[in-house]
Amino acid sequence: MTNLQPPDRQSAPTILVGVDVGLPNFDGKLEELGLLAQTAGLTPVARLTCKRKAPDAALFVGSGKADEIKLLASQLGAVEILFDQSLSPAQQRNLERHLELPVNDRTLLILEIFGQRARSHEGKLQVELARLQYLSTRLVRRWSHLERQSGGIGMRGGPGETQIELDRRMINDNIKKIKERLIKVKRQRQTQRRQRERRDAFNISLVGYTNAGKTTLFNALVKARAYAADQLFATLDTTTRQLYLGEAGRSVSLSDTVGFIRDLPHGLIDAFQATLQEAVDADLLLHVVDAASPNFLEQIAEVQRVLREIGAADIPQGLVFNKLDALEIGSRPLQLQDTYDLFGVQTPRIFLSAAQGEGVALLRLHLASTVSAANPPAKDGEYSPEVGSAGS
């Protein structure tokens, strides 16, 4: 069988393919897939899109388009084909046989990026779990060269069948072990959260689409040095710091979480449940939006979808429209603070530039006001340090 893994995926010439089947938010220019490919170290050399009523059951794009991809790959020296949509194991296998090149999809690409970026013990466990769950459905492709071998006397199947069974058992055993280890990590996080609750901590989580500037804002607020870069998924591991709000006279707990993205693999959502639990247990979600992105409406909708999926949809939110400095003069807002209709709910919104610092002080004032409102003065007869003496 032909070895369908390129010798070096770093800077590997790659063709990007997208199929428009009538679904909303189709990326006709494959811009986000291109950014993902570059983040993973690949080099897009061509982008192909086509329109179909439904994906082809065998080749996803159909035989004619597959021939076109094969010819283009030969002309450009591409060593890998990358699809913007998820492929079934059968479609992936058929495409690789037809194109004689490795074929991967958006799901595997995101998994690879997460694998490259995970730093903490928990993050690595979560990525490995998602990767194994993905590969467990691809064993028929990985071992197809063994399936064609015949068995001996008294054997029901060939060596390929035996190898697939062994490999599946090994993957399932590893999945079980990783889940058990993640349960322990989740318990540790719950203990840490209970400790914060006993300290009467107010918990704020930064959420948003990947590359919206969450970590840059986190650094600006708490004077931290968490890694931030103009790339997708620069931050994977949750980081929590104390943020002192002088106007409220108290500190709050601020967490920077992993960014969301369109068509985020469900396996990753499940695997990162412990990390995303910070958002579920927050008292306030600061939804950071890339105000300069032409697709910010779709990105807001995607973040809200994921929040619903993880059970965080009912937590109070504040919108932070970041990257104010990247807006054209004529597109800048008349005022930096207003409200935004977030699916029928009037939500506080603040425009700022986390990189330049503009509007950050206004956000701190808003957070102080929100925290103070969440901790009203004590009732009559109860002592509160914020309440003066009788008759004052």
N, C-alpha and C positions, 0 to 999 in steps of 0.2 A: 504494500500500500504506500502511496506517496506520502512523504512527511509533509504535513500541511502546517507546520509551525515555522515562521520565518526565523532565520538564524539570529537576528538582532532586532527586537521590536522598537528599540529606541531610534527615533527619527525614521522609522520605516515608512516608505511611500504608501499611502493608503487612499483608496477611493471610498467616498461617502455616498450612501444610497438612501433615499427616502421614498416612501410610497404613500401617496395621498389617496386614502380610501373614504374621503368625505368627513372625517372626524374634525372637530374644531381644533384650533391652535396648531394646525400642521405648519411646520417650519419649512417653508418653501425654499429658503436659501440654506438650510441646514447649518445655520450659524452656531446654534448651541452644540450640535454634534461636533462641529469643527473645533469649538473651544474644548469640549471634552477630550477629543482626540489629541489636541495639542497638550492638554494637561497630562495625559497619559504618556506623552513623549512621542506620539506619532506625527507624521507630516502629511496632511491632506494634499493630494495632488489633483483631485478632480471631484466634482459633486454632481450626482445624477439624481433626478427625481422623475417619477412617472405617476400617472393617475389610473387607478383601477377601482371598479365597483367593490371588489373584495380581493384580499390577498390570494395569490395562486396557492393551492393546497400543497403542491410539490416544491415549487421554486420561489414562492412568495411574489416574485416580480413577473413570472411567466418566462417561457423559453426565449422569446425574441429579445426581451430586455436583458436576459442573462447572457445571451450571445454578444450583445452590445457592450456589456460590462467586461466580458472576457477579452474582447478586442481592444477596448480602451486600456485595460490593465496591461496588456502586452505592449501597446504603444508607449505607455508612460512608465513602464517598469515597476508598476505597483506590486507589492508583495502581500497585501492584505485588503480585504473588502469589509467595510463596516456599515451595518444597517442601523437606521435611526429607530426602527421598531424592534420589538422582541420577536425572535424567530423560534419556531418549534424545533425540537431536536431533529425531526425528520427533514424539515426545510433546510436547516443548517447543514445536515449531512448531504442532502441532494445538491445544494449549491456548491459545496466544496468539491464534490465529484465532478460537477459540470464545469466549474471555473478552474479547477486544479490549483486553487489558492485557499489559504485559511480565510474563513468567513466568521465574523463575530457580530454581536448585536449590542445595542445600547446598554442592556442589562449587564452583560459581562464587562463592558467598558467601565461602567460606574463601579462595579465590584473591584476591578483592578485599581482604579484610582483610590478607592477607599483603602485597599490593601497597601498601596504605596504611602498613604498619608497617616494611617493610624499610628499613634505613638504610645498611648497608655495601654496597660495590660487589658483593661476592659474593652477598649476600642479594637485591639487585635483579636480578641475572642469573638467579638460581634461580627467583624468582617469575615473571619474564618468560618463562622457558622453560616453566614449568608452564602459564602462561596461554595461550601460543601452542599448546601441545600440546592444550589443551582446546578452543580456538577452531577448530583445524584440523578437528575433527569437526562443527562447527556451520556450515560455510560454506553448506550448502544452505539453511539458514534465513536467514542474513544477506543472501543474494543472490536470494531466491525471487522478488522483484519483477522481476528481469532474466531469469529463466528462462522467463517466459511470452512473451518477445519472440521473434519469428520471425527466422530468418536470411535473408541475401540470396542472390543467385545464386552457386552454387559453394560455399556455406558449409554444413557439416554440422549446425551448431547455431546458436543465436542468440547475441546479445551476452552473455546471462546465462552461458552455458556458457563463453564466452571469459573473462569476468570471474572466474568461479569458478576456472578454471585458473590465471589470472594471480595471483589472490589466494593460492591454495594454494601456487604456486611461491614467492611472496614469503615466506609463512609458513615453508615448509620451508627456504628459504635462511637465514632469520633463526634458525631452530632450530639449523641446522648451525653457524652462526657462534657462537651462545651456547654450544653444547656445547664447541666448540673453546676458547673463553675460559674455561669452567669447568674444562676439563682443565688449563689453565695454573694456575688458582687451586688446584686439587687438588695439583698438583706443589709449589706453594709451601707448602701446608700440610704435605705429606710432608717437605719440607726442614726446616720448623720442628719437626716431631715428631722427626725424626732428631737434631736439635740437642738437644732435651730428653732424648732417650734417651742421648746421649753424656754428658750431665750427670747421668745416673743419676736422672732425675726420676721420681717416682711420680705417675701421672696419675689424677685423680678427675673424673668427669663427673656433673653433676646432670641427672637425667632425671625425667620424670613427666608427668602429665596437665596440660593447660593450666590456669592459674590455681590450681595447687596451692601456689604460693608459692616456687618455685625461686629466682627472682631476689632475693626478700626474704631468703632464707636465704643466698644467695651474698653479698649485701651485708653481712649480719651476720657472716659468717665472715671475709671479707677486707677489711672496712671500705671497700667500694667504693661507688660512687654510680650503679650501673646502674639504668636506668629500671624501676620496678616499680609496678604498679597492680592494683586489684581488677577485672580485666577479662580476657577471653580473649585469648591471644596478645599479651600486653604486650611480650614479648621474642621476637625472631625470630633475631637474629644471635648467633652464639656469642661469648662473652666469656671470656677466660682470664686468671687472675691467680695469683700465687704466694701460698700459704697457709703460714705458718710455724707448725709444731706444736712448741711448746717441750718437751712431754713426750717427743717422739721425737727432739728435737735436730736437726730438719731441716725443709726446706720441701717442699711438694708443689705440683703444678700442678692448679688447680681450674678447671673449665670449666662455664659455664652454657649450656645448649642450648635449642633450640626445644621448646615443649611439644607433646604429642601430643593427639589428640582422636579420638572415635569417627568411623569412616568417613572418616578422613583420605584425601584423594584420592591414589591411587597415583602420579599424576604429580608430586605434591609430594614424596612419599617419594623418588622417583627424582631429582627436581631438587635436593633438599636433601641428596643423598648426601654431598657434600663437607662440609657442616656436621655431619651426623650421624656422620661419620667420627670425630669427636672421641670419641663414645660407643663406637664400635667398637674404637678403639685404647686405651681406658682400662684401667687396672689395677683400678679399682673404680668401680662405678656406685652413686651415691646416689639411690635411687628415692624421690622426694618425693611424698607422698600427702596429699590434703586430708582429714584425719581427721574433719572436720565435715560432709563431704558424705554425703548418704544413699546416693549411688551409688558410694562409694569402691571397692567390690569389683569392679564393672564397669570402673571406671577403671583399677584395677590390672591387670585382665585385658587391657585394650586396650593399655596400655603394654608389657606382656610380649609381646603379639602383634607390635607394631611392632619391638621389640627382636629378636625372632626373624627378622623380615623383613629387617632390615638386618645380620644376622649378629652380633649382640651378646648373644645369649641365654646364652652360656656364661661371660660375664665375671662375676666375683664381685659380689654386690650387698649393699647395706645398705638397710634401709627406714627412712625418716624420716617419721613420722606428724606432719605439721605442723598448725598452727592449733589447738593445744591450748587456747588461750584462748577459742575459739569453742564448745567443748564444754560441755554442761550439767554442773553439779556432779556429778550422779549418773552421768554417762557418762564421767567422767574415769578414767583408768587408776590402779590402785593403786600401780604402779611405772612409772617413765619408761623403763626399759630391760628388754627381754625378747627372745624370739624369736618369729617368725611363720612359719607353714607356707606357704611360697610355692611352690605347685604341687609339693608333696612334698619341698621343701628347707627345712630349718630355717634361717631367715634372721635375722640380728640386726636388732632394731627399736628405735628410739628415738622417744619422744614429745617434741615441743617446740613452742614458739611462736616462729617466726623474727621476728615483728613485735615481740613483747614481750621476747624474749631468754631466756625460760625454757627450760632444757634444752639450750641451745646449747653451754655449757661441757661438758656430758656428751657431746655429739656430738664435740667436739674431742678429748676423752680417748679415745673409741672409735676415732677416725681415727688418733690417735697410736699406739694399741695395734695397729691393723691394719697400719699402715706398718712398725712395728718388727718385727712377725711376718713381714712379707714380706721383710725384710732381716736374716736371722739372722746371728749372729756367724760369723767366718771359721773354716774348718776348722783342725785342728792343723797347725802349721808355717806358717800364713799369718798375716800381720799384720792386725790389726783395731784401730782406735783405741778400740773399745768393750771390748776384752779387756785386763785388767790384766796386770802383769808376772808372770813365772813364780813360782809358789809363793804367789801372793796368793789 
